Amino acid sequence: MTPRGMYRHEMAVQNYSMSVDSYGQGTKTWSTLATVLGYIENADGRSIESVDVTRGQSAYRIVIPWIDSVTIKSRILLRETGKTDRTLELTGVVDPDLRRMELHIEALEVTA
């Protein structure tokens, strides 16, 4: 289990819901489940090259307190004072010891 003193980064955990507008188009709306303090470390940093576009992609390992409805369909907004929130897409969510104490998350941040 990760020591609570390591939980220093403020994060908002969000899930989405789909709604249909008056034209019948689906719209994804994000709502915040919880704002928590968590631990985050950079797992990898690399550049992705495609036709005339170079994007950066960073992988992160995150540990947060247990939240029941967090899945790989969720996202995390990493909050930094004085800066725009960074959006992290979840690629893996694990309860490492099945005790519902904390979640270990693998996430990607893709920047254009």
DSSP file (Angstrom, degrees, kcal/mol; ACC not computed):
  #  RESIDUE AA STRUCTURE BP1 BP2  ACC     N-H-->O    O-->H-N    N-H-->O    O-->H-N    TCO  KAPPA ALPHA  PHI   PSI    X-CA   Y-CA   Z-CA
    1    1 A M              0   0    0      0, 0.0     3,-0.0     0, 0.0   101,-0.0   0.000 360.0 360.0 360.0 140.2    0.0    0.0    0.0
    2    2 A T        -     0   0    0      1,-0.1     5,-0.1     2,-0.1     2,-0.0  -0.589 360.0-109.6 -76.9 130.2    1.3    3.5   -0.9
    3    3 A P    >   -     0   0    0      0, 0.0     3,-2.1     0, 0.0     4,-0.3  -0.356  22.3-127.8 -59.5 137.1    2.0    5.7    2.2
    4    4 A R  G >  S+     0   0    0      1,-0.3     3,-1.5     2,-0.2    -2,-0.1   0.749 105.0  70.8 -60.8 -24.9   -0.6    8.5    2.4
    5    5 A G  G 3  S+     0   0    0      1,-0.3    -1,-0.3     3,-0.0    -3,-0.0   0.690  90.1  62.0 -65.1 -17.4    2.2   11.1    2.6
    6    6 A M  G <  S+     0   0    0     -3,-2.1     2,-1.4     1,-0.1    -1,-0.3   0.622  77.1  97.6 -81.2 -14.1    2.9   10.4   -1.1
    7    7 A Y    <   +     0   0    0     -3,-1.5    32,-0.3    -4,-0.3    -1,-0.1  -0.604  42.2 131.8 -79.2  91.8   -0.6   11.6   -2.1
    8    8 A R        +     0   0    0     -2,-1.4     2,-0.5    30,-1.1    -1,-0.2   0.521  38.5  87.7-120.9 -10.8    0.3   15.1   -3.1
    9    9 A H  E     -A   38   0A   0     29,-2.6    29,-2.6    -3,-0.2     2,-0.4  -0.821  68.6-134.5-103.7 127.7   -1.3   15.7   -6.5
   10   10 A E  E     +A   37   0A   0     -2,-0.5    69,-2.4    69,-0.4     2,-0.3  -0.648  32.3 174.6 -80.8 130.7   -4.8   17.0   -6.8
   11   11 A M  E     -AB  36  78A   0     25,-2.9    25,-2.7    -2,-0.4     2,-0.5  -0.985  27.2-145.1-138.1 145.0   -6.9   15.1   -9.3
   12   12 A A  E     -AB  35  77A   0     65,-2.3    65,-2.7    -2,-0.3     2,-0.5  -0.960  16.8-150.8-108.9 124.4  -10.5   15.2  -10.5
   13   13 A V  E     -AB  34  76A   0     21,-2.9    20,-3.1    -2,-0.5    21,-1.2  -0.834  21.6-172.4 -95.6 127.7  -11.9   11.8  -11.4
   14   14 A Q  E     -AB  32  75A   0     61,-2.9    61,-2.1    -2,-0.5     2,-0.3  -0.925  18.0-168.2-127.3 146.4  -14.6   12.0  -14.1
   15   15 A N  E     -A   31   0A   0     16,-2.1    16,-2.8    -2,-0.4     2,-0.3  -0.884  21.0-132.7-120.2 158.5  -17.1    9.7  -15.8
   16   16 A Y  E     -A   30   0A   0     -2,-0.3     2,-0.3    14,-0.2    14,-0.2  -0.777  11.9-162.7-112.7 158.6  -19.2   10.5  -18.8
   17   17 A S  E     -A   29   0A   0     12,-2.2    12,-2.7    -2,-0.3     2,-0.4  -0.968  19.3-128.2-131.2 151.5  -22.8   10.1  -19.7
   18   18 A M  E     +A   28   0A   0     -2,-0.3     2,-0.3    10,-0.2    10,-0.2  -0.825  26.8 176.5-101.8 137.0  -24.3   10.2  -23.2
   19   19 A S  E     -A   27   0A   0      8,-2.3     8,-3.1    -2,-0.4     2,-0.5  -0.927  24.9-126.9-132.4 161.3  -27.3   12.5  -24.0
   20   20 A V  E     -A   26   0A   0     -2,-0.3     6,-0.2     6,-0.2     2,-0.0  -0.930  20.5-145.7-113.1 128.6  -29.1   13.1  -27.3
   21   21 A D    >   -     0   0    0      4,-2.4     3,-2.0    -2,-0.5     6,-0.0  -0.190  39.6 -86.5 -83.0-178.0  -29.6   16.6  -28.6
   22   22 A S  T 3  S+     0   0    0      1,-0.3    -1,-0.1     2,-0.1    -2,-0.0   0.647 128.4  55.3 -66.6 -14.6  -32.6   17.9  -30.6
   23   23 A Y  T 3  S-     0   0    0      2,-0.1    -1,-0.3     0, 0.0     3,-0.1   0.388 119.4-107.7 -96.7   2.4  -31.0   16.7  -33.8
   24   24 A G  S <  S+     0   0    0     -3,-2.0     2,-0.3     1,-0.3    -2,-0.1   0.566  73.3 140.4  84.3   9.1  -30.5   13.2  -32.6
   25   25 A Q        -     0   0    0      1,-0.0    -4,-2.4     0, 0.0    -1,-0.3  -0.679  53.5-119.9 -87.9 138.0  -26.8   13.5  -32.2
   26   26 A G  E     -A   20   0A   0     -2,-0.3     2,-0.4    -6,-0.2    -6,-0.2  -0.555  27.2-164.5 -76.1 139.0  -25.1   11.9  -29.2
   27   27 A T  E     -A   19   0A   0     -8,-3.1    -8,-2.3    -2,-0.2     2,-0.5  -0.992  12.9-140.0-127.8 131.3  -23.2   14.2  -26.9
   28   28 A K  E     -A   18   0A   0     -2,-0.4     2,-0.5   -10,-0.2   -10,-0.2  -0.806  19.6-170.8 -92.3 124.8  -20.7   13.1  -24.3
   29   29 A T  E     -A   17   0A   0    -12,-2.7   -12,-2.2    -2,-0.5     2,-0.4  -0.974  10.2-147.8-118.7 125.7  -20.9   15.1  -21.0
   30   30 A W  E     -A   16   0A   0     -2,-0.5     2,-0.4   -14,-0.2   -14,-0.2  -0.753  15.0-175.3 -94.9 136.4  -18.3   14.6  -18.3
   31   31 A S  E     -A   15   0A   0    -16,-2.8   -16,-2.1    -2,-0.4     2,-0.5  -0.982  28.3-113.0-130.1 145.5  -19.1   14.9  -14.6
   32   32 A T  E     -A   14   0A   0     -2,-0.4   -18,-0.3   -18,-0.2     3,-0.1  -0.628  23.7-175.8 -81.7 123.6  -16.8   14.8  -11.6
   33   33 A L  E     -     0   0A   0    -20,-3.1     2,-0.3    -2,-0.5    -1,-0.2   0.891  69.8 -20.3 -78.4 -45.3  -17.1   11.8   -9.3
   34   34 A A  E     -A   13   0A   0    -21,-1.2   -21,-2.9     2,-0.0     2,-0.5  -0.989  48.8-133.9-161.4 152.5  -14.6   13.0   -6.8
   35   35 A T  E     +A   12   0A   0     -2,-0.3     2,-0.3   -23,-0.2   -23,-0.2  -0.983  43.3 166.2-111.7 122.3  -11.6   15.3   -6.3
   36   36 A V  E     -A   11   0A   0    -25,-2.7   -25,-2.9    -2,-0.5     2,-0.5  -0.839  40.2-114.7-132.9 164.1   -8.8   13.5   -4.5
   37   37 A L  E     +A   10   0A   0     -2,-0.3     2,-0.3   -27,-0.2   -27,-0.2  -0.883  46.8 166.0 -96.5 135.6   -5.2   13.7   -3.7
   38   38 A G  E     -A    9   0A   0    -29,-2.6   -29,-2.6    -2,-0.5   -30,-1.1  -0.855  37.4-106.6-142.4 176.2   -3.1   11.0   -5.4
   39   39 A Y  E     -C   63   0A   0     24,-2.8    24,-2.7    -2,-0.3     2,-0.4  -0.900  35.5-178.4-108.0 136.4    0.4    9.9   -6.2
   40   40 A I  E     +C   62   0A   0     -2,-0.4     2,-0.3   -34,-0.2    22,-0.2  -0.998   7.7 178.4-138.9 140.4    1.6   10.1   -9.8
   41   41 A E  E     -C   61   0A   0     20,-2.3    20,-2.7    -2,-0.4     2,-0.4  -0.994  35.0-110.1-138.5 147.9    4.8    9.2  -11.5
   42   42 A N  E     +C   60   0A   0     -2,-0.3    18,-0.3    18,-0.2     3,-0.1  -0.629  31.0 179.8 -77.3 125.0    5.9    9.5  -15.2
   43   43 A A  E     -     0   0A   0     16,-3.1     2,-0.3    -2,-0.4    17,-0.2   0.759  63.1 -11.8 -95.6 -29.7    6.2    6.0  -16.7
   44   44 A D  E     -C   59   0A   0     15,-1.5    15,-2.5     2,-0.0     2,-0.4  -0.975  50.1-158.8-167.6 150.6    7.3    6.8  -20.2
   45   45 A G  E     +C   58   0A   0     -2,-0.3     2,-0.3    13,-0.2    13,-0.2  -0.977  26.9 150.4-140.0 128.6    7.6    9.7  -22.6
   46   46 A R  E     -C   57   0A   0     11,-2.2    11,-2.5    -2,-0.4     2,-0.4  -0.974  38.7-116.4-152.9 165.4    7.7    9.4  -26.3
   47   47 A S  E     -C   56   0A   0     -2,-0.3     2,-0.5     9,-0.2     9,-0.2  -0.881  19.5-151.4-108.4 137.1    6.9   11.1  -29.6
   48   48 A I  E     -C   55   0A   0      7,-3.2     7,-2.4    -2,-0.4     2,-0.5  -0.934  12.2-161.2-109.0 125.3    4.4    9.8  -32.1
   49   49 A E  E     +C   54   0A   0     -2,-0.5     2,-0.2     5,-0.2     5,-0.2  -0.915  20.1 154.1-111.5 130.4    5.0   10.7  -35.7
   50   50 A S  E >   -C   53   0A   0      3,-2.7     3,-1.6    -2,-0.5     2,-0.3  -0.762  60.5 -41.4-135.3-175.1    2.3   10.5  -38.4
   51   51 A V  T 3  S-     0   0    0      1,-0.3     3,-0.1    -2,-0.2    -1,-0.0  -0.325 122.5 -26.8 -58.5 113.2    1.8   12.3  -41.7
   52   52 A D  T 3  S+     0   0    0     -2,-0.3     2,-0.4     1,-0.1    -1,-0.3   0.595 122.3  97.4  58.4  15.4    2.7   16.0  -41.1
   53   53 A V  E <   -C   50   0A   0     -3,-1.6    -3,-2.7     2,-0.0     2,-0.5  -0.996  48.5-173.1-136.6 133.0    1.8   15.7  -37.4
   54   54 A T  E     +C   49   0A   0     -2,-0.4     2,-0.4    58,-0.2    -5,-0.2  -0.991  13.5 179.5-122.3 124.4    4.0   15.1  -34.3
   55   55 A R  E     -C   48   0A   0     -7,-2.4    -7,-3.2    -2,-0.5     2,-0.4  -0.910  22.0-131.5-121.6 150.8    2.3   14.5  -31.0
   56   56 A G  E     -CD  47 111A   0     55,-1.4    55,-2.7    -2,-0.4     2,-0.4  -0.794  19.1-168.2 -98.4 144.9    3.7   13.8  -27.6
   57   57 A Q  E     -CD  46 110A   0    -11,-2.5   -11,-2.2    -2,-0.4     2,-0.4  -0.992   1.5-170.6-134.6 127.2    2.4   11.0  -25.5
   58   58 A S  E     -CD  45 109A   0     51,-2.5    51,-2.6    -2,-0.4     2,-0.4  -0.958  10.1-149.7-119.2 135.9    3.3   10.5  -21.8
   59   59 A A  E     -CD  44 108A   0    -15,-2.5   -16,-3.1    -2,-0.4   -15,-1.5  -0.832  17.5-170.3-103.4 142.6    2.4    7.5  -19.8
   60   60 A Y  E     -CD  42 107A   0     47,-2.8    47,-2.2    -2,-0.4     2,-0.5  -0.950  21.6-144.4-132.6 150.4    1.8    7.8  -16.1
   61   61 A R  E     -CD  41 106A   0    -20,-2.7   -20,-2.3    -2,-0.3     2,-0.4  -0.973  28.8-173.9-109.6 129.5    1.3    5.5  -13.1
   62   62 A I  E     -CD  40 105A   0     43,-2.8    43,-3.2    -2,-0.5     2,-0.4  -0.951  16.5-164.7-128.2 142.1   -1.2    6.9  -10.6
   63   63 A V  E     +CD  39 104A   0    -24,-2.7   -24,-2.8    -2,-0.4    41,-0.2  -0.997  20.0 163.8-125.7 127.0   -2.4    5.7   -7.2
   64   64 A I  E     - D   0 103A   0     39,-1.9    39,-2.9    -2,-0.4   -26,-0.1  -0.908  44.6 -85.3-133.2 161.8   -5.6    7.1   -5.7
   65   65 A P  E     - D   0 102A   0      0, 0.0    37,-0.3     0, 0.0    36,-0.1  -0.306  67.0 -76.7 -60.8 155.3   -7.9    6.2   -2.8
   66   66 A W        +     0   0    0     35,-1.6     2,-0.4    34,-0.1    29,-0.0  -0.308  50.2 178.9 -58.3 129.4  -10.6    3.6   -3.8
   67   67 A I    >   -     0   0    0     -3,-0.1     3,-1.3     1,-0.1    34,-0.0  -0.984  23.1-142.8-132.1 123.4  -13.5    4.9   -5.7
   68   68 A D  T 3  S+     0   0    0     -2,-0.4    -1,-0.1     1,-0.3    -2,-0.0   0.821  91.3  46.0 -58.7 -41.0  -16.1    2.3   -6.7
   69   69 A S  T 3  S+     0   0    0      2,-0.0     2,-0.5   -54,-0.0    -1,-0.3   0.123  76.3 123.2 -99.7  23.2  -17.1    3.5  -10.2
   70   70 A V    <   +     0   0    0     -3,-1.3     2,-0.2     4,-0.1    -3,-0.1  -0.735  32.0 156.2 -84.0 125.3  -13.7    4.2  -11.7
   71   71 A T    >   -     0   0    0     -2,-0.5     3,-1.7     4,-0.0    19,-0.1  -0.759  61.4 -88.0-134.0-179.7  -13.1    2.2  -15.0
   72   72 A I  T 3  S+     0   0    0      1,-0.3    18,-0.2    -2,-0.2    -2,-0.0   0.600 124.6  65.8 -71.2  -7.3  -11.0    2.6  -18.1
   73   73 A K  T 3  S+     0   0    0     16,-0.1    -1,-0.3     2,-0.1   -57,-0.2   0.544  89.6  86.2 -85.2  -7.9  -13.8    4.7  -19.5
   74   74 A S    <   -     0   0    0     -3,-1.7    16,-1.0   -59,-0.1     2,-0.3  -0.243  66.1-151.0 -79.5 174.3  -13.2    7.3  -16.8
   75   75 A R  E     -BE  14  89A   0    -61,-2.1   -61,-2.9    14,-0.2     2,-0.4  -0.958   4.9-137.1-141.8 163.4  -10.6   10.1  -17.1
   76   76 A I  E     -BE  13  88A   0     12,-2.2    12,-2.9    -2,-0.3     2,-0.7  -0.983   4.5-152.4-124.4 132.7   -8.5   12.1  -14.7
   77   77 A L  E     -BE  12  87A   0    -65,-2.7   -65,-2.3    -2,-0.4     2,-0.7  -0.923  16.1-146.8-100.6 116.8   -7.9   15.8  -14.8
   78   78 A L  E     -BE  11  86A   0      8,-3.2     8,-2.2    -2,-0.7     2,-0.4  -0.758  15.5-146.1 -86.0 117.6   -4.6   16.6  -13.2
   79   79 A R        +     0   0    0    -69,-2.4   -69,-0.4    -2,-0.7     2,-0.4  -0.720  19.6 179.4 -92.0 129.1   -4.9   19.9  -11.4
   80   80 A E    >   -     0   0    0     -2,-0.4     3,-2.2     3,-0.4   -71,-0.0  -0.998  36.5-106.4-129.1 130.2   -1.9   22.3  -11.3
   81   81 A T  T 3  S+     0   0    0     -2,-0.4     3,-0.1     1,-0.3    -2,-0.0  -0.291 102.2   3.5 -57.7 127.1   -2.0   25.7   -9.7
   82   82 A G  T 3  S+     0   0    0      1,-0.2     2,-0.3    -2,-0.0    -1,-0.3   0.522 116.5  91.7  77.5   5.9   -2.1   28.5  -12.2
   83   83 A K  S <  S-     0   0    0     -3,-2.2    -3,-0.4     3,-0.0    -1,-0.2  -0.838  83.9 -91.7-127.7 165.5   -2.2   26.1  -15.2
   84   84 A T        -     0   0    0     -2,-0.3    -6,-0.1     1,-0.1    -3,-0.0  -0.523  54.1 -97.0 -72.5 142.0   -4.9   24.5  -17.3
   85   85 A D        -     0   0    0     -2,-0.2     2,-0.5    -6,-0.1    -6,-0.2  -0.303  34.9-132.4 -58.2 141.9   -5.9   21.0  -16.2
   86   86 A R  E     -E   78   0A   0     -8,-2.2    -8,-3.2    -3,-0.1     2,-0.5  -0.867  16.3-137.2 -99.3 131.7   -4.2   18.1  -17.9
   87   87 A T  E     -E   77   0A   0     -2,-0.5     2,-0.5   -10,-0.2    23,-0.3  -0.776  17.2-167.4 -95.4 127.2   -6.5   15.3  -19.2
   88   88 A L  E     -E   76   0A   0    -12,-2.9   -12,-2.2    -2,-0.5     2,-0.5  -0.959  11.3-146.4-116.1 126.3   -5.3   11.8  -18.7
   89   89 A E  E     -EF  75 108A   0     19,-3.1    19,-2.8    -2,-0.5     2,-0.3  -0.787  23.1-125.8 -90.6 129.8   -7.0    8.9  -20.5
   90   90 A L  E     + F   0 107A   0    -16,-1.0    17,-0.3    -2,-0.5     3,-0.1  -0.565  32.5 171.0 -81.2 136.1   -7.1    5.7  -18.4
   91   91 A T  E    S+     0   0A   0     15,-3.1     2,-0.3     1,-0.4    16,-0.2   0.485  70.4  16.5-117.3 -11.3   -5.7    2.5  -19.9
   92   92 A G  E     - F   0 106A   0     14,-1.5    14,-2.5   -21,-0.1     2,-0.4  -0.922  54.1-171.9-163.7 137.6   -5.8    0.3  -16.8
   93   93 A V  E     + F   0 105A   0     -2,-0.3     2,-0.4    12,-0.2    12,-0.2  -0.988  17.2 173.8-134.5 123.0   -7.4    0.3  -13.4
   94   94 A V  E     - F   0 104A   0     10,-2.6    10,-3.1    -2,-0.4     3,-0.1  -0.988  33.5-148.5-135.0 137.8   -6.4   -2.3  -10.8
   95   95 A D    >   -     0   0    0     -2,-0.4     3,-0.8     8,-0.2     8,-0.2  -0.897  27.7-159.7 -95.4 100.1   -7.3   -2.9   -7.1
   96   96 A P  T 3  S+     0   0    0      0, 0.0    -1,-0.1     0, 0.0     7,-0.1   0.785  81.8  20.6 -62.3 -33.7   -3.9   -4.5   -6.3
   97   97 A D  T 3  S-     0   0    0      5,-0.2    -2,-0.0    -3,-0.1    -3,-0.0   0.293  99.5-120.6-118.7  10.1   -4.8   -6.4   -3.1
   98   98 A L  S <  S+     0   0    0     -3,-0.8    -3,-0.0     1,-0.1    -4,-0.0   0.777  82.1 115.1  57.0  31.1   -8.6   -6.6   -3.5
   99   99 A R  S    S-     0   0    0      3,-0.2    -1,-0.1     0, 0.0    -4,-0.0   0.419  80.2-124.1-106.6  -0.9   -9.1   -4.7   -0.3
  100  100 A R  S    S+     0   0    0      2,-0.2   -34,-0.1     1,-0.1     3,-0.1   0.884  78.2 116.8  58.2  41.4  -10.8   -1.6   -1.8
  101  101 A M  S    S-     0   0    0      1,-0.4   -35,-1.6   -36,-0.1     2,-0.3   0.775  78.2  -3.9-103.5 -39.8   -8.2    0.7   -0.2
  102  102 A E  E     -D   65   0A   0    -37,-0.3     2,-0.4   -36,-0.0    -1,-0.4  -0.977  59.7-130.8-151.4 160.9   -6.6    2.2   -3.3
  103  103 A L  E     -D   64   0A   0    -39,-2.9   -39,-1.9    -2,-0.3     2,-0.5  -0.948  10.5-150.1-116.1 137.5   -6.6    2.0   -7.1
  104  104 A H  E     -DF  63  94A   0    -10,-3.1   -10,-2.6    -2,-0.4     2,-0.4  -0.942  24.8-170.3-104.9 124.7   -3.5    1.6   -9.2
  105  105 A I  E     -DF  62  93A   0    -43,-3.2   -43,-2.8    -2,-0.5     2,-0.4  -0.926  21.6-154.6-124.6 137.9   -4.1    3.3  -12.6
  106  106 A E  E     +DF  61  92A   0    -14,-2.5   -15,-3.1    -2,-0.4   -14,-1.5  -0.936  30.1 174.2-103.9 134.0   -2.2    3.4  -15.9
  107  107 A A  E     -DF  60  90A   0    -47,-2.2   -47,-2.8    -2,-0.4     2,-0.4  -0.969  23.5-146.2-144.0 155.8   -2.9    6.5  -17.9
  108  108 A L  E     -DF  59  89A   0    -19,-2.8   -19,-3.1    -2,-0.3     2,-0.5  -0.961   2.1-159.6-122.7 140.3   -1.9    8.4  -21.1
  109  109 A E  E     -D   58   0A   0    -51,-2.6   -51,-2.5    -2,-0.4     2,-0.5  -0.987  13.0-165.8-115.0 120.8   -1.7   12.1  -21.8
  110  110 A V  E     -D   57   0A   0     -2,-0.5     2,-0.4   -23,-0.3   -53,-0.2  -0.930   5.1-171.1-109.6 126.5   -1.8   12.9  -25.5
  111  111 A T  E      D   56   0A   0    -55,-2.7   -55,-1.4    -2,-0.5    -2,-0.0  -0.911 360.0 360.0-117.9 145.2   -0.8   16.4  -26.5
  112  112 A A              0   0    0     -2,-0.4   -58,-0.2   -57,-0.2    -1,-0.1   0.430 360.0 360.0 -91.9 360.0   -1.1   17.9  -30.0
